C-alpha cells in the first residue's frame, strides 16, 4: 500500500477505537407507532419534463445475461471408439491439457486402432480461438467443420479446467 493508504487505514482504526471507548449516549424514547398508516399512491405520478428538457424513456433489461435459450439436439454417441479418430480440444485453462494427455494415454491403451489428434499441439490457435466461450455459435460451427474436414475426426473431446 502507499503511504497515504496506510495513513487512511490508521486514521480509521483510531477513530473506531475512540468511538468504541466513548461513553454510551443516553437512549431517547421512541414514539409509539401511528395507529393508521397514511394511504400511499399505488403508482408513481408521471413527472413532466422541466421547461426546455425532453422526456427520457428508460428500458428495463434483464441483468442475467440470458436473452434466449434454444433447444440443442445432441449427436448420437458412437457404439464403439475402435478405429475412430478423436480430436482432443483444450480451451487453454490451467491443467486441461494434463487431463487430455492422461485421457490420450488411457484411450491408446484400451481402444484398438484409435487415432488421437491433440489440437492444442497441432493447431493451438484454432483450438483456443474458435468456438465458445471465446467466439460466437457460428465460430463454433466453423471450428467443428475444420476439425472434421482437416483432421477427419469422428468426434471431439473437449476439456476445460482450473
C-alpha positions in Angstrom: 0.0 0.0 0.0 1.0 3.6 -0.4 1.9 5.8 2.5 -1.4 7.7 2.1 -3.4 4.5 2.3 -1.6 3.5 5.5 -2.5 6.9 7.0 -6.1 6.4 6.0 -6.3 2.9 7.5 -4.6 4.0 10.7 -6.9 7.0 10.9 -10.0 4.8 10.5 -8.7 2.3 13.1 -8.0 5.1 15.6 -11.5 6.6 15.0 -13.2 3.3 15.6 -11.2 2.8 18.8 -12.2 6.2 20.1 -15.8 5.7 19.2 -15.9 2.3 20.9 -14.3 3.7 24.1 -16.5 6.8 24.4 -19.4 6.8 26.9 -22.7 5.5 25.6 -25.3 8.0 24.7 -28.5 8.1 26.7 -31.2 6.5 24.8 -34.0 8.7 23.5 -37.6 7.4 24.0 -39.1 6.0 20.8 -42.6 7.4 20.0 -45.3 4.7 19.6 -46.2 3.7 16.1 -49.2 5.5 14.5 -52.5 3.6 14.6 -53.3 4.1 10.9 -50.8 4.2 8.1 -51.3 7.0 5.6 -52.5 6.0 2.2 -49.7 5.6 -0.3 -50.2 6.0 -4.0 -50.2 2.7 -6.0 -48.4 4.2 -9.0 -45.8 6.9 -9.2 -47.1 10.1 -10.8 -45.7 10.9 -14.2 -43.2 13.7 -14.0 -43.4 16.3 -16.6 -40.1 17.4 -18.1 -39.0 20.9 -17.0 -39.1 23.7 -19.4 -36.5 23.2 -22.2 -35.9 19.5 -21.3 -37.0 16.4 -23.2 -38.6 13.3 -21.7 -36.3 10.3 -21.2 -37.6 6.8 -21.8 -35.9 4.0 -19.9 -35.8 0.4 -21.0 -35.7 -2.3 -18.3 -33.3 -5.1 -19.2 -32.7 -8.4 -17.5 -29.2 -8.4 -16.0 -28.9 -12.2 -16.0 -27.3 -12.2 -19.5 -29.6 -14.9 -20.8 -31.5 -13.5 -23.7 -33.0 -16.6 -25.3 -32.4 -20.3 -24.8 -32.8 -22.6 -27.7 -33.0 -26.4 -27.6 -29.9 -28.2 -28.8 -30.0 -31.5 -30.5 -27.2 -33.8 -29.3 -25.5 -36.1 -31.8 -25.8 -39.8 -31.2 -22.8 -41.3 -29.5 -20.8 -44.0 -31.4 -21.3 -47.6 -30.3 -17.5 -48.1 -30.1 -14.4 -46.0 -30.3 -12.4 -48.7 -32.1 -10.8 -47.3 -35.3 -12.1 -43.8 -34.7 -10.2 -40.5 -35.0 -10.7 -38.5 -31.8 -9.7 -34.8 -31.7 -8.8 -33.6 -28.2 -9.6 -29.9 -27.7 -8.4 -27.7 -24.8 -9.6 -24.2 -24.1 -6.2 -23.1 -22.5 -7.2 -23.1 -18.9 -4.7 -24.4 -16.5 -4.4 -28.3 -16.2 -6.9 -29.0 -19.0 -4.0 -30.3 -21.1 -2.9 -32.6 -18.3 -6.4 -34.1 -18.3 -6.4 -34.6 -22.0 -2.9 -36.1 -22.0 -3.9 -38.7 -19.5 -7.1 -39.4 -21.4 -5.0 -39.9 -24.5 -2.8 -42.4 -22.7 -5.9 -44.4 -21.5 -7.5 -44.4 -24.9 -4.3 -45.6 -26.6 -4.0 -48.4 -24.0 -7.7 -49.5 -24.0 -9.1 -48.9 -27.5 -7.9 -50.7 -30.6 -7.0 -48.7 -33.6 -7.9 -45.3 -32.1 -6.2 -42.3 -33.6 -5.8 -39.2 -31.5 -5.3 -35.6 -32.6 -4.2 -33.2 -29.9 -5.5 -30.0 -31.3 -3.7 -28.0 -28.6 -0.4 -29.3 -30.1 -1.2 -29.5 -33.8 -3.2 -26.3 -34.2 -3.2 -24.3 -31.0 -4.6 -21.1 -32.5 -7.7 -22.8 -33.9 -8.0 -24.8 -30.7 -8.3 -21.9 -28.4 -9.7 -19.1 -30.5 -12.7 -20.6 -32.2 -15.9 -21.5 -30.6 -17.5 -20.9 -27.2 -16.7 -19.5 -24.8 -14.4 -17.3 -26.9 -16.5 -16.9 -30.0 -20.0 -17.0 -31.4 -22.0 -20.1 -32.2 -21.1 -19.5 -35.8 -17.4 -19.7 -34.9 -18.1 -23.0 -33.1 -19.7 -24.4 -36.3 -16.6 -23.3 -38.3 -14.3 -24.9 -35.8 -16.3 -28.2 -35.9 -16.2 -28.2 -39.7 -12.5 -27.5 -39.8 -11.8 -30.3 -37.3 -14.0 -32.7 -39.3 -12.5 -31.8 -42.7 -8.9 -31.3 -41.9 -8.3 -33.9 -39.2 -11.0 -36.4 -40.3 -12.2 -36.5 -36.7 -15.1 -38.7 -35.8 -15.6 -37.0 -32.5 -14.1 -34.3 -30.3 -13.4 -34.4 -26.6 -13.0 -31.0 -25.1 -11.6 -30.1 -21.7 -11.6 -27.0 -19.6 -10.1 -26.9 -16.2 -8.8 -24.7 -13.4 
